[in-house]
């Protein structure tokens, strides 16, 4: 599979929207294997507190030599930097009562509809 695989990451514009991957099926599979190896190595490196740089594609002769972007290693991080961590969101009283209030309104509306329908039927047929 490695002899048939080709994979490259290119950028034709200034921003990230100008990036694309040029690959065949085998190349995508080989790159996915490298990412999975990186995930496994990440677990092993955290056990031993080694450096958090995990090399990518050591012997990747399937990598396109003309690729404009080459990912040499994976850096292991504990949290997403630049994004606030997810707060422990607790539901407020308002968030808890709104579904119950809407349910009560629906039930009262259905009862009023039934009572109104019965009243109209009794009025028409003079019961």
GIVEN-V864205 format. One record per backbone hydrogen bond with DSSP energy under -0.5 kcal/mol. CO is the residue of the C=O (numbers start at 1). NH is the residue of the N-H. E is the energy in kcal/mol with one decimal. If there is no record, write none. Layout:
CO/NH/E  CO/NH/E
This chain:
1/4/-0.5  1/5/-1.2  6/24/-1.7  7/64/-3.6  8/22/-2.9  9/68/-0.7  9/69/-2.3  10/20/-2.6  15/18/-1.6  16/19/-1.6  18/12/-2.8  20/10/-3.3  21/23/-0.6  22/8/-1.2  24/28/-2.3  25/29/-2.2  26/30/-2.5  27/31/-2.3  28/32/-2.4  29/33/-2.1  30/34/-1.9  31/35/-2.1  32/36/-2.4  33/37/-2.5  34/38/-2.0  35/39/-1.9  36/40/-2.1  37/41/-2.8  38/42/-2.0  39/43/-1.5  40/44/-1.9  41/45/-2.8  42/46/-1.8  43/47/-1.0  44/48/-1.0  45/49/-0.7  45/50/-1.7  52/54/-0.6  52/76/-3.0  53/55/-0.6  54/74/-3.4  57/60/-1.2  59/61/-2.0  60/63/-1.6  62/7/-1.4  64/67/-1.5  69/9/-0.7  70/72/-0.8  72/56/-2.9  74/54/-3.4  74/76/-0.6  79/81/-0.6  80/83/-0.8  87/89/-1.5  88/90/-0.6  92/96/-1.6  93/97/-2.5  94/98/-1.9  95/99/-0.6  96/100/-0.7  97/101/-3.0  98/102/-2.5  99/103/-2.0  100/104/-2.4  101/105/-2.2  102/106/-2.2  103/107/-2.3  104/108/-2.7  105/109/-2.3  106/110/-2.2  107/111/-2.4  108/112/-2.6  109/113/-2.2  110/114/-2.3  111/115/-2.8  112/116/-2.6  113/117/-2.3  114/118/-2.6  115/119/-2.4  116/120/-2.2  117/121/-2.4  118/122/-2.5  119/123/-2.1  120/124/-2.4  121/125/-2.3  122/126/-0.7  122/127/-1.6
